[in-house]
Amino acid sequence: MQVQRVAAVTAVTFPINILDFQRRFTNERACWDYLRRVRWPHGFRCPYDGSRALSFIRTRKVWECLEGHHIGVITDTVMHKTHMPLQMWFWAAYLVSTQKAGLSAWNLAKQLGIRYETAYMMLQRLRAGMVCPERAKVSGVIEVDEAYVSAGRMRSTRRIRGRGRASIKPLVVCAVQSRGKTAGQIRIRRIKTHSAEYLERFICDYVTKGSTVVTDGLPSYSGLRRLGYRHVVRRGVSSVEIARQLPHVHRAFSNLKAWLIGTHHGVSGKHLQAYLNEFAFRYNHRGNLFRAFKLVLGLGAIQEGPEYEQLYSAGQRGGWKHPAARQCV
C-alpha cells in the first residue's frame, strides 16, 4: 500500500457555538479528519518512536510506522479501544468542556440517548483526559488550605485534634494562585490527614520553590520555610475572619461543595479525585475552550482512560487510581 501523505494544515479553529459544532461534525468522517489534523498537522508521526508512516491500512483506518506499530487517531487517547461512535465522544467532550457547571452522567445519558452506565463510563474517561502529568507548578502568591468535603452521605462525627468536631468526610487540600482581587490557577487533591507529611508533599508537588505560600495557623505548615518557601500565616479569632484573609481558596471550596451537590448530588468517595480533577480543569481552562476540548479527548498528551472493570476496583489495593491521586497515598 502507498504511504498516505497528510498535508500540513493551518490552525484548527474551535466551533463558535453549538450550531457551528453541529455543522462541523456531521458524521464520523468529519470527526476522524479533525482528530487527524489536530494530532498530526504536519503529517503522521508515530507517538512511540517518532517515525513516519510506512503505509495506511484503509480497512482499519490505521497507520503502520517504520517500527511496525499500528496507530489510529484514537490510539492512546481516552477513546482508545472504544466501540462508541466518534460523534458521541465529540458531543460528550463538547458538553463537558463548554458547560460552566458541567453535567452529570444522568444528564449526559439523556442528552445523547444512551444508557446511564455508558454515559458514566464516558465521563470518567473524559475526566482522565483532564489531567496532564507534566503540568507546570503554580508560582507567585499561593493561598493553601484544607477542608472536609461532603462527597456523599455523612456517617458519623469524631473529634479532630486542633480542628474541632468534624464529620468523617474526605479531606481535600487546595492551592489557589492569588492575583490581587482575582484568582489564577488552582491545584487540588484528596489527602488522608492534615499532617505535615501530606500537606508538604502537596505543596512541593504543585508549588514552585521560592513562592509565597499563605496559610492559616495550622502547625502542619510550619516547615514550609525549611523547604524553600516564603511562608505567611493569617490568623483570626473565627473561621469567618480566616476566610476573609484567604478569600480565593475559601471561595474555591465553596464553589466545589456547591458543584458536587448541585450538579452531581453527591459523589462516591473513591472517585472523588476524578471530580476534583474536573473541577480544577474547568476552572483553569475557563478562558480557552479549544484547548479544553482537545485535552478532554486526551489529545494533549498520551492519557488513556480506565476500563469499565477498573472503575469498580478504584480505592482498592492494587486497583485503579485516578491520575491526580497517584501521589496521595
C-alpha positions, 0 to 999 in steps of 0.5 A: 500500500502507498504511504498516505501523505497528510498535508500540513494544515493551518490552525484548527479553529474551535466551533463558535457555538453549538450550531457551528459544532453541529455543522462541523461534525456531521458524521464520523468522517468529519470527526476522524479528519479533525482528530487527524489534523489536530494530532498530526498537522504536519503529517503522521508521526508515530507517538512511540518512536517518532517515525513516519508512516510506512503505509495506511491500512484503509480497512482499519483506518490505521497507520503502520510506522517504520517500527511496525506499530499500528496507530489510529487517531484514537490510539492512546487517547481516552477513546482508545479501544472504544466501540462508541461512535466518534460523534458521541465522544465529540458531543460528550467532550463538547458538553463537558468542556463548554458547560460552566457547571458541567453535567452529570452522567444522568444528564449526559445519558439523556442528552445523547440517548444512551444508557446511564452506565455508558454515559458514566463510563464516558465521563470518567474517561473524559475526566482522565483526559483532564489531567496532564502529568507534566503540568507546570507548578503554580508560582507567585502568591499561593493561598493553601488550605484544607477542608472536609468535603461532603462527597456523599452521605455523612456517617458519623462525627469524631473529634479532630485534634486542633480542628474541632468536631468534624464529620468523617468526610474526605479531606481535600487540600487546595492551592489557589494562585492569588492575583490581587482581587482575582484568582489564577490557577488552582491545584487540588487533591484528596489527602488522608490527614492534615499532617505535615507529611501530606500537606508538604508533599502537596505543596512541593508537588504543585508549588514552585520553590521560592513562592509565597505560600499563605496559610492559616495557623495550622502547625502542619505548615510550619516547615514550609520555610525549611523547604524553600518557601516564603511562608505567611500565616493569617490568623483570626479569632473565627473561621469567618475572619480566616476566610476573609484573609484567604478569600480565593481558596475559601471561595474555591471550596465553596464553589466545589461543595456547591458543584458536587451537590448541585450538579452531581448530588453527591459523589462516591468517595473513591472517585472523588479525585476524578471530580476534583480533577474536573473541577480544577480543569474547568476552572483553569481552562475557563478562558480557552475552550479549544484547548479544553476540548482537545485535552478532554479527548486526551489529545494533549498528551498520551492519557488513556482512560480506565476500563469499565472493570477498573472503575469498580476496583478504584480505592482498592489495593492494587486497583485503579487510581485516578491520575491526580491521586497517584501521589496521595497515598 
